[in-house]
């Protein structure tokens, strides 16, 4: 009889599902005896990409996930052996595996490396780099030792396994009205860094009341205080489009991967013309998306927010790691 994709309840570390928690964060904060499980290879269809990880504690609690419950229970059992022996263990599941009682419904195969965590100080440096939004790679040797270096592709290499950490997407929401507030609440509710920037008192009040991050824009010079990198999406939700040109002009001077503004096709044509009038060439303004969203002519604030977020996530998946920072080797050294 094959094992079902269900994981018996273990002690929860937070109110969130453990698969959504950051395993590397747990590994730093745990008191000791952490075993890491890292997905190093997939063959055929797989639920997660190489680099997915779990941090497993002695009591069976964990954070992160390798599949969707298909192998996690077995990994927790194997983690106990790894903890006792101190050895690295590489396990194969699904296609090409000797475990006939553990099936992957997707039909593919995966390889998972388990190792006792010995280099907590390296994870401390990793945490610092991630907090500073610096792209880095965690090199996992074949003996389970960790080093930090410039970002590379996540893959097996001659030294073991290289795991690249890109800065997560972050969002800047500009505008006034429910569209801006709803979008800010959506992305922040999903756990992304977000800041709504507005001149409008009602928009700011409703955003604060929802517990979402916002700041008042009283002078255009305040735009220079915003932290914008190549993993930043900036969205404008204005009905009075006179507020847009100078904000967009500033955004076009940044490496933001996505700049979009609400409005019709006619509004977009007018927007580009206004930008040209203040010295922004058509070549530069071509970065500005409009109309925005994957649902044409969406007018409800909630459906518009989902529509725009879907477009941003698709664009974000195409962002190249190589273009994120100009001097990776220098920046990863902490």
C-alpha positions in Angstrom: 0.0 0.0 0.0 1.4 3.4 -1.0 1.9 6.2 1.6 -0.6 9.0 1.2 0.4 12.6 1.0 -0.6 13.3 4.5 1.6 14.4 7.4 0.7 13.5 11.0 0.4 16.5 13.2 3.6 17.7 14.9 4.1 20.5 17.4 3.3 23.8 15.6 5.9 26.6 15.8 3.5 29.3 14.9 -0.1 29.9 13.8 0.9 29.6 10.2 1.1 26.3 8.3 4.7 25.1 8.8 5.2 24.7 5.1 4.9 28.5 4.8 7.5 29.2 7.4 11.1 30.1 6.6 13.3 27.0 7.4 16.5 29.1 7.5 15.0 31.5 10.0 14.0 28.6 12.2 17.4 27.1 11.9 19.1 30.2 13.2 16.7 30.7 16.1 16.5 27.0 17.2 18.5 26.0 20.3 20.4 23.2 18.5 20.2 19.8 17.0 18.6 21.1 13.8 18.7 18.8 10.7 18.3 20.5 7.4 16.6 18.8 4.4 17.3 20.4 1.0 15.7 19.4 -2.3 18.7 19.1 -4.6 17.3 17.5 -7.7 14.0 16.9 -9.5 13.2 14.5 -12.4 10.0 15.1 -14.3 7.1 16.9 -12.7 7.7 18.1 -9.2 5.7 20.2 -6.7 8.7 22.4 -5.7 11.9 23.6 -7.3 15.4 22.6 -6.2 16.4 24.6 -3.2 13.2 24.0 -1.3 14.2 23.2 2.3 13.0 22.0 5.7 14.4 22.7 9.1 13.6 19.7 11.4 13.8 19.8 15.2 14.2 16.8 17.6 10.5 16.9 18.6 9.4 16.5 15.0 8.4 20.1 14.5 9.6 21.7 11.3 9.3 24.7 9.0 9.4 24.7 5.2 8.5 21.8 2.9 9.9 19.6 0.2 6.7 18.4 -1.3 3.1 18.9 -0.2 3.2 16.2 2.6 4.2 13.2 0.5 7.7 12.7 1.9 7.9 15.0 4.9 7.0 12.4 7.5 9.8 10.1 6.2 12.2 13.0 6.2 11.5 13.6 9.8 12.2 10.0 10.6 15.4 10.1 8.7 16.4 13.3 10.4 16.5 11.5 13.7 19.1 9.1 12.3 21.1 11.9 10.8 21.0 13.7 14.2 22.3 10.6 16.0 25.0 9.7 13.5 26.1 13.2 12.3 26.3 11.9 8.8 24.9 13.4 5.6 22.1 11.3 4.0 20.9 11.6 0.4 17.4 10.1 -0.3 15.6 9.6 -3.5 11.8 9.4 -3.8 9.5 8.7 -6.7 11.1 7.9 -10.0 14.3 5.9 -9.5 13.7 5.4 -5.8 14.0 2.1 -3.8 11.1 3.3 -1.6 8.2 1.5 -3.2 5.8 2.5 -0.4 6.3 6.2 -0.9 4.8 7.5 -4.1 4.8 10.9 -5.6 1.4 11.5 -7.2 3.0 13.9 -9.7 4.9 11.0 -11.2 8.3 12.5 -11.0 11.3 11.9 -8.8 13.3 14.0 -6.3 16.6 13.8 -4.4 16.9 15.3 -0.9 20.0 15.9 1.1 19.7 15.8 4.9 22.6 17.1 7.1 23.0 18.2 10.7 23.4 22.0 11.0 26.9 22.8 12.1 27.5 26.3 10.7 24.9 28.5 12.4 27.2 31.5 12.2 27.1 31.2 8.4 23.3 31.3 8.6 23.6 34.5 10.7 25.5 36.1 7.8 22.9 34.8 5.4 20.1 36.4 7.5 22.0 39.7 7.5 22.4 39.6 3.7 18.7 38.8 3.2 17.7 41.6 5.6 19.8 44.0 3.5 18.2 42.6 0.3 21.6 41.5 -1.0 21.5 38.4 -3.4 23.8 35.7 -2.2 24.3 31.9 -2.5 24.6 29.4 0.2 27.1 26.7 -0.7 26.3 23.3 0.8 29.3 20.9 0.6 28.9 17.2 0.2 29.7 16.9 3.9 27.0 19.3 4.9 29.2 22.3 5.7 28.0 25.8 4.7 29.7 28.8 3.2 28.4 32.0 1.7 29.3 33.5 -1.6 28.2 35.6 -4.6 24.8 34.6 -6.0 24.8 31.8 -8.5 22.2 29.6 -10.1 20.6 27.1 -7.7 22.0 23.7 -8.8 24.3 20.8 -8.0 27.9 21.6 -8.7 31.4 20.1 -8.2 31.4 21.2 -4.5 28.0 20.1 -3.6 24.9 22.2 -3.9 24.6 26.0 -4.5 21.4 27.6 -3.2 20.8 31.1 -4.5 18.8 33.6 -2.4 17.3 36.5 -4.3 15.7 39.4 -2.4 12.0 38.7 -2.2 9.6 40.9 -4.2 8.6 44.2 -2.5 5.9 46.6 -3.5 5.4 50.4 -3.5 1.8 51.4 -3.9 1.1 55.0 -4.9 -2.4 56.5 -5.2 -5.6 57.6 -3.6 -8.8 55.7 -3.1 -10.0 52.1 -2.5 -7.9 50.6 -5.3 -4.6 51.6 -3.6 -5.8 50.5 -0.2 -7.1 47.2 -1.4 -3.9 46.4 -3.3 -1.7 47.3 -0.4 -3.8 45.1 1.9 -3.6 42.2 -0.5 0.1 42.1 -1.0 0.9 42.7 2.7 -1.6 40.0 3.7 0.3 37.6 1.5 3.5 38.4 3.5 5.3 40.7 1.1 7.0 43.9 2.1 4.8 46.8 1.0 4.4 50.5 1.5 1.6 52.6 0.4 2.6 56.2 -0.4 -0.2 58.8 -0.7 -1.1 62.4 -0.2 -4.7 61.5 0.5 -5.8 61.6 4.2 -8.7 59.1 3.8 -6.5 56.6 1.9 -3.8 56.8 4.6 -6.4 56.5 7.4 -8.1 53.4 5.9 -4.7 51.8 5.3 -3.5 52.4 8.8 -6.8 51.1 10.2 -6.2 47.9 8.3 -2.8 47.6 9.9 -1.0 48.0 6.6 2.2 50.1 6.1 1.9 53.5 4.6 3.5 57.0 4.6 2.3 60.4 3.7 3.7 62.1 0.6 3.9 65.8 1.3 6.8 66.7 -1.0 8.2 65.0 -4.2 11.7 65.2 -2.6 10.5 62.4 -0.2 10.5 60.0 -3.2 14.3 59.8 -2.9 14.0 58.3 0.6 12.2 55.2 -0.8 14.3 52.1 -1.1 13.9 50.8 -4.6 15.9 47.9 -6.1 15.5 45.5 -9.0 13.1 43.3 -7.1 10.7 46.2 -6.5 7.3 46.7 -8.1 5.8 50.1 -8.2 2.1 50.6 -8.9 0.1 53.8 -9.3 -3.7 53.9 -8.6 -4.7 57.4 -9.3 -8.0 58.8 -10.7 -6.5 62.3 -10.8 -3.6 61.5 -13.2 -2.0 64.9 -12.6 -0.2 63.4 -9.6 1.5 60.8 -11.8 4.2 62.4 -14.0 6.8 63.4 -11.5 6.4 60.1 -9.5 6.8 58.1 -12.6 9.8 60.2 -13.7 11.5 59.3 -10.5 10.6 55.6 -10.7 12.1 55.5 -14.2 15.4 56.5 -12.7 15.4 53.4 -10.4 16.0 49.7 -11.2 12.4 48.8 -10.3 11.4 45.8 -12.5 7.8 46.8 -12.7 6.2 50.2 -13.1 2.5 50.3 -13.8 -0.3 52.8 -13.6 -4.1 52.4 -13.5 -6.1 53.7 -16.4 -7.5 53.0 -19.9 -5.5 52.9 -23.2 -6.4 56.5 -23.8 -5.1 57.4 -20.4 -1.9 55.6 -21.1 -1.4 57.5 -24.3 -2.0 60.8 -22.5 0.3 59.6 -19.7 3.2 59.0 -22.1 2.6 62.3 -23.7 2.8 64.1 -20.3 6.0 62.3 -19.5 7.5 63.4 -22.8 6.6 67.0 -22.0 8.6 66.9 -18.8 11.7 65.4 -20.5 11.1 61.7 -20.4 11.9 60.1 -23.7 9.6 57.5 -25.2 12.4 55.0 -25.0 12.5 55.4 -21.2 8.7 55.7 -20.7 8.2 52.4 -22.5 8.9 50.8 -19.2 5.6 52.1 -17.9 2.8 49.5 -18.1 -0.8 50.5 -18.8 -3.5 49.4 -18.7 -2.4 47.1 -15.9 -3.6 43.7 -14.9 -4.4 40.4 -16.6 -8.2 41.0 -16.5 -9.2 43.6 -19.2 -11.2 46.6 -18.0 -11.4 45.4 -14.4 -13.2 48.1 -12.4 -13.9 46.4 -9.0 -11.0 47.3 -6.6 -10.6 43.7 -5.4 -10.6 42.0 -8.8 -8.3 44.8 -10.0 -5.9 44.1 -7.2 -5.7 40.4 -7.9 -5.4 41.1 -11.6 -2.5 43.5 -11.2 -0.7 41.2 -8.7 -0.9 38.3 -11.1 0.7 40.5 -13.8 3.5 41.6 -11.4 4.2 38.0 -10.2 4.5 36.9 -13.8 6.9 39.8 -14.5 8.9 39.1 -11.4 9.5 35.5 -12.3 11.4 36.7 -15.3 13.8 39.0 -13.4 17.4 37.9 -13.9 19.5 37.3 -10.9 22.6 38.5 -12.8 21.1 42.0 -13.2 20.1 42.5 -9.6 23.3 43.9 -8.2 26.4 45.2 -9.9 29.0 43.9 -7.5 27.8 40.6 -6.0 31.2 39.4 -4.7 31.7 42.6 -2.7 28.2 42.7 -1.4 28.0 39.1 -0.2 31.0 39.5 2.1 29.5 40.3 5.5 
